[in-house]
Amino acid sequence: MTALADVLARADVWRGDCVAAAPLPTVASGFAALDAHLPGGGWPRGALIELLVDGCGLGEVSLLLPALRAVRAEGGWSVVVAPPYPLHAPAWAAAGIDFSHLAVVSPASERDALWAMEQALASGAPGLVLAWAAWADARALRRLQVAAAAGRALALLFRPLHAAGEASPAPLRLALAAGTEGALSVRMLKRRGPPTTTPIELALPHPARYPGHGRSLARHPSARAVCV
């Protein structure tokens, strides 16, 4: 008979009154206040992470820059699928992102975007896959979760905030919104642990600037998806 302690040590089992403490492979988010609320102390590898936000420019991509840099430091690749606007290379470079290990995929449709994300995750090749999708049904999300578990990469999916009311197999779901004084407000919608009601306010880095220029990158039309 399997001992209770062995069952509780599994990564997919947790007590309802505490954050999952099983040894999960994670990548630190770069924000101590957020890591304190994430099971395992960081972004979980091998699990679909939904980031629900309306629009662009709140700092939602800045939230992920430390993870992108961490994956590169490990020697891994990152794949960006269906960004809503063209990436602004100077902004990403100024934020420390290595374009030699970053692939951008621009599918013709959202269905193709979800397929591309699934294939990238299932391949096990990239260390991080980041995608945007305005629409995703339960079947597509389940396939992404299965692919993420198989590939063990960071699987990050931006979806509209109204999707918060929909069921999802993603074990981690966060709602992002503008906070006070330029901060990013993060609300835990779902995690492996007890629910939280108080949003987490994260102070993001100041907007980067063009090399040799005084204009903020965040104000440039082509940098709307970068938000750094």
N, C-alpha and C positions, 0 to 999 in steps of 0.2 A: 504494500500500500504506500502511495506517495505521501511523504510527510507534509504537513501544512506549511512548514517553513520553506520547503522546496517549492511549493506552489506559489507562495508569496514572493519568492525570489525571481519568478519569471517576469520578463520585461512587459508582457501584456496583461499582467494582473496587478492591481493596486487596491488599497483600502479606500473606501469612499470618504473617510474623514481626514485623509492626509495626501499630500502630493506624492506621486509615485517615486519611490526611492530605489527601485531596482537599477542595477548598473546598465544604463542605456548609453550607446555611443552618441555623443552630442558635440556641437560646436558652440562655443561661447558666443552670445549675441553681441558682446562688446558693451553691454549696458548692465551693470551690476543689479540695478533695481528690477530689471526684467528677468535676468537669470534667476533671481531669488524666487520667482513665481513659476518658472518653467521646470517641469519634471526633468530630473537629471542635471539641472543647472545650465541649460543651453538649448539651442535648436536641436531637435532630435533628428538623427540620421535614420533613413529607412522608414519615414512616416510622412504622409502628406500634411503640409502646413498651409492652412488657408488664412490669407490676410485680406480682410474685408474693408474696403475703403471706397468712398465716392470721390471721383475725380483724381487729379494729379497735383503735385506740388505741395503736399503737406509734410514732406520729409519721409515718405514711405520707403523710398529707395535708400535714403541715408541710413534707415534702420538696418538695412541688410549689408551695407558696405563692409563692416568688420567681418562678417561671415564670408563674403567674397574674397577678402584679403587672406583670411585664415585658410581657405581652401587652396588658394594659390601658394601660400607658404608651405603647404603639405605637398606641393608639386602637382596638384590636381587642376582639372579644367572646369570651367563654368559654362553653362549654356543658357542663353536668354531667348525666350520664345515669345513672339508676337508682342513686343513692346508697343504701347499706344502711340508713341512718337519715336522718330529716329534718335538713337543714342547720340549724345553730344560728346565726342571723343575727348576734347580738352578737359571737360568736367570730370569724366570718369578717370582720366589719367591723373588729374590733380588730386583725386581722392585715393590714389594708390592702386588703381585697378590695372592689371597687366593684360593688355589686349592680345598678347601673343598666346594667352591661354584662355581666351574668351571667344565663344562662337555665338553668333546672333542668327536666329532663324525667323524668317518673316513669311509664315504660311498665307495661303490665299483665303482661308476661311477659319472660323473659330473651331469648327470640327477638326480641321487639319492641324490647328494649333494644339488641341488636346492630344491628338494622335502623335504629333511630334514630341510633345512633352513625355508621353507614355513611352515612346520608343527610346528616347534619350535616357530615361530613368532605368528602363529594363535592361539596357545595354551594359550598365555598370561602368561605363567609361567616364562620365563626368562626376565630379565631386559635389556639384551643385547645379540644380536646374531651376530657373526662375521663369515663370510664365504669367501672362495676363489672359483672362477669359471672362467675357461679359456673361456668357452662358455656359452652364455645365450641368447635365442631368445626373441623377444618382448613379446610373450605370457607368458614365464616364469617370466620375469621382472614385468609384470603387476600383476601376481599372488603374487609375493613377495611384491609389493607395497600394494595390498589389504590386505595381511596377516599382514604386518607391521602396517597398519592403524587400523586393528582390535585388535591386541595385544598390541599396544602402547609401544612397546619396541624400543630400539635403533637397527636399522637394517643396518649393515655395510657389504658391499660386495666389495671385491677386484676383479677387472677385468683387462685384459691387456689394455695397453694404446691405442692400435689401435681401441678399442671399442669406443673411443671418437667421431668418425665420425658416429656412429650408433644412431638412435633415441632411447630414453629411457623414460619411465614414471617416473623415479626417479626424485623427485623435487630438489635433491642436488647431483651434480656430481663434483668431484675434480680430477685433474690430478696431480700426485706426481712425482717429479724428484729430482735428486741430486742437491743441491744448492752449494753456495760458502762456503769454509772452514768448510765442514762437516754439513752444514745446510740442511734442507729439503725444497725444493721449492714446494709451493702449488699454483696451478692455478685453479681459479673458472671457470668451464665450464658451469655450470647451477646452478641457485639458484632462489629463489623467490625474485627477485629484478633486478636492472639493471646489465648488464654484466660488468665484470672487465677485464682489459687487462694486468695489472701488477701482476706478481707472488708475493706471500707472502713468505718471507724467515723466516723459523722457526729454532731457535737454539735448538737442541734436547739435552737431558741430555747426559753426557759422558757415554760411554759403561760401563755396569756393569762388574764385575769381579767375577771369581769363589771365593767362600768363602775360604780364606786361600791360594789362588793362585794369581799369578800376571798376568795370561793370560786373555786377553779380551774375554768375551763371544762372542762378535760379530765375532771373528775370528775362532771360533770353528765350524766345519762342521754341527754339530747337532743344532746349534743355528741360522742357516741362516734364519729361519722363525721368529725368535724372534726379532732380530735387536734392542736389547736394549743396 
